[in-house]
Amino acid sequence: LTCRAAMKTMIKQQSRSIANVGGVIGFRGNSGQFMHSANKGELVRFSHALAKEVARKKIRVNVVAPGFVDADMTRRLERKKFKEK
């Protein structure tokens, strides 16, 4: 819904890029984080579908997918697993 609302303004202002923030976890998933992995994966699929839908209006849609980020959610994970990958 946020993207839909933003597109109306984007078309008027000729600002034509949407960047959704995903994560690498959306592409490969992690044990113990299935819900987070699923949500990020769905964001990737949503962004691809939206990009196809709004391409005729010359609006680009991309996903920025950072790797491991030091945050409260990731501090409890075993860092050795991430260093190996």
N, C-alpha and C positions, 0 to 999 in steps of 0.2 A: 504493500500500500504506500509506503514511503516513496518508492521508486516511481509509482504511478503519479503521485502528487508532484514530485519533482520534475517529471517530464514535461508537464504543461508549462512550467516556468522556463525550463531549458530550451524548449522550442521557441518561445518568445525572445529569449535573450541570446539565442544561438550559442549557448553553452551546451556542448553535446557529449559529455563523457560522464559515465557512472562508474565508480570504483567501489566494489563490495570487498570487505575485508574477510577473507576466509582463513585458511591455514592448511599446512601440509597434511595435517591429520585428516582432512576431508578427502584426500587422494589415496591414502593408504591405511588409515585407521590405526588405533592403538588398543592393546589389551587393557581392559579396565576403564576404558573411556568410550564405550560404544555409543552412548547418546551424543556426546560432544562430536565424535567422528561422524555420526549420521547427520547431525545438524550442519556441520561444515560441508559435508558432501552434498547435501541438498542445496546449499547456497551456491555451490559450483554449478549444479544442474539448472537451478533457477536462473542464474546469470547467463548461462549459454542460451537457454530458451528465450529469455528477455532480449538478448542481443539479436537473435534472429527476428524477433517480433518488431523491434524498433529500428532495425537497420535502414528501412525505407525512409525513416525520418532523420537519417544521418546521426543517430545517437549510438555511441559506442558503449558497451558494457564489458567490464573486465573484473577479474577477481585478483586481488593481491593476496598471496598465500605465504606469509612468513613462516619460517621454520620454528625451532624451539625458542620460546620466549620465557624469560625468567619472571614468573608471576606466582601469586598465591596458589593458583590451581596446579601449577607444575612443580612446585617445591617438594611435594610429597612423593613425586615419582622418582624412580631409580634413574639417576643421570647416566649411569654406565650404559643402559640400553640405548640411549639417544646418541651417545658418543660412538657406539659401535656402528650405528646406521650412518 
